[in-house]
Amino acid sequence: MIMGGIWTLIAKITKNEIPSPIATWSVFKDVMHHPFQNDADQKGIGTKLLSSLARVGIGFGLGSIVAIPLGLIMGGSKIAMKIINPMVQILKPVSPLAWFPLGLAIFQDSPKASIFMIFICSLWPTLINAAFGASNVPQDHKNVSKAFGFSTWKYLTKILLPFSLPHIITGLRLSIGIAWMVIVAGEMLSGGIGLGNFVWEEGFNGGSIAKILVAIIIIGIVGSLLDRCFTWLQQKFSYAV
Amino acid sequence: MSQAPIVAAEESITEIADKILEQTYNPPVSIEINNVTVSFKTPKGLYTAVRNIDLTVRKGEIISLIGHSGCGKSTLMGTISGMVKPASGEVFANGVKVTSPGPDRGIVFQNYSLLPWLTVYKNIYVAIDSALKDISEVEKARLAEANLKMVNLWDHKDKLPGQLSGGMKQRVAIARAFSINPQILLLDEPFGALDALTKSAMHIELLKLWNLDNREKTIVMVTHDIEEAIFLSDKVVVMNNGPEATIKEIVDVPLKRPRNKKDIVHDPKYMEIHDRLLNLLIHRFSIDDEE
């Protein structure tokens, strides 16, 4: 309600340079007319959304598969920490977009380069959080493992992994947030079918600010839904001590 | 001539009888601590926690290590469990030199140390599964069930530790230690975090479990509670204050078992032991006493 009010006010001040909520709503309905249209020259917003989601899913999935074990190893062994940590510290602050040309050079294919970029940027938060979790296993739990002669496998599955899980999920939650932010930028660079492309081609180049607003709203809602999923997971896997 | 075999038989009977008697009065050594010193490296240099400790515990005995906080009683117990490596000297448990923790010694930790993501049942099962490798899954499940029933927690088997009270958690920890059927049971301030009433009930519970097992388990307990030490133990080992703590005195507790909590406090022998321990541990008894 308040947001709608402010929005209307801004539209009034800019003399509808920024379209009002009502005008945007009609464009929204228009855009949503054939959401899953999938013709060669005309793709619906739903198709674009799914294509963006798929890229995020693949990049994020691959990133997590690499980051979780690597993080656990890093947290579990001081030597691994000393070797891997400096690399992480140098690579982490690099803007994900800087990886895009590198991906393009490697894969010679812009959708693959986008996935590569998502893969890289979803590594760090998961890696760091998994390592933090694994390096903080309480001495009490380690003592139980020693006292009852747990095998390495049992230690991993019954102590290290369950203890680190809430931290890992926090990492995943941060990672998916970044991945979702980066995909829009990536698709603006790469073209191809996706939400970023929608914002750039149909919104900006097509001269329709309302379409940009529609895209922003959709991106925001999907992003917050993704975040919700991981918050839910977080609650499910937290435990009282 | 025909008498001879009978005489021989008689001799062997008396021999056997002697052996039985000897075992009853002089049971085999369960734990032997020989001249043990434990030091830790700290930023300020080497810190010696306990020095030149000698202690022998016989099978089926319950002994308490008592002393002020930080006197190294937990450290000393750690050398029996294998969690702490002595700088010099050696520890034998069940006739074998201790080099690492093992399933022949069950440990009940100070803060229960249950795994919070496993149910009560799973906590016990995982311990059995790790410590006893040679028995079947059915047998493991049976052991877990029997031990949980023994501490009356079978109805709570599917709860997580976070849903249990302190006393219940401690019963799970005790059941877990008993479930791997160790010959030696090590209890590190097991009842320290419990309120007085729960604590009292747990003492009886522990002795009941020990009795059920024909009093064959050796129990070493770290505590700073004098009443608890007397009620449970055969011997109370009083330690000096650290650093470089040594054994100050070993006080025998020749009170008959089974002991009754209510009656025992009126026993003159109990009062004498209580006084002795108080004098060993505490030097100021009223505000008029000089430090």
Boltz contact constraints between the chains, C-beta under 6 A:
constraints:
  - contact:
      token1: [A, 140]
      token2: [B, 113]
      max_distance: 6.0
  - contact:
      token1: [A, 144]
      token2: [B, 113]
      max_distance: 6.0
  - contact:
      token1: [A, 146]
      token2: [B, 101]
      max_distance: 6.0
  - contact:
      token1: [A, 147]
      token2: [B, 101]
      max_distance: 6.0
  - contact:
      token1: [A, 147]
      token2: [B, 107]
      max_distance: 6.0
  - contact:
      token1: [A, 148]
      token2: [B, 127]
      max_distance: 6.0
  - contact:
      token1: [A, 148]
      token2: [B, 130]
      max_distance: 6.0
  - contact:
      token1: [A, 148]
      token2: [B, 131]
      max_distance: 6.0
  - contact:
      token1: [A, 149]
      token2: [B, 103]
      max_distance: 6.0
  - contact:
      token1: [A, 149]
      token2: [B, 130]
      max_distance: 6.0
  - contact:
      token1: [A, 149]
      token2: [B, 131]
      max_distance: 6.0
  - contact:
      token1: [A, 150]
      token2: [B, 130]
      max_distance: 6.0
  - contact:
      token1: [A, 154]
      token2: [B, 130]
      max_distance: 6.0
  - contact:
      token1: [A, 158]
      token2: [B, 126]
      max_distance: 6.0
  - contact:
      token1: [A, 162]
      token2: [B, 117]
      max_distance: 6.0
  - contact:
      token1: [A, 239]
      token2: [B, 116]
      max_distance: 6.0
  - contact:
      token1: [A, 239]
      token2: [B, 117]
      max_distance: 6.0
  - contact:
      token1: [A, 240]
      token2: [B, 162]
      max_distance: 6.0
  - contact:
      token1: [A, 241]
      token2: [B, 116]
      max_distance: 6.0
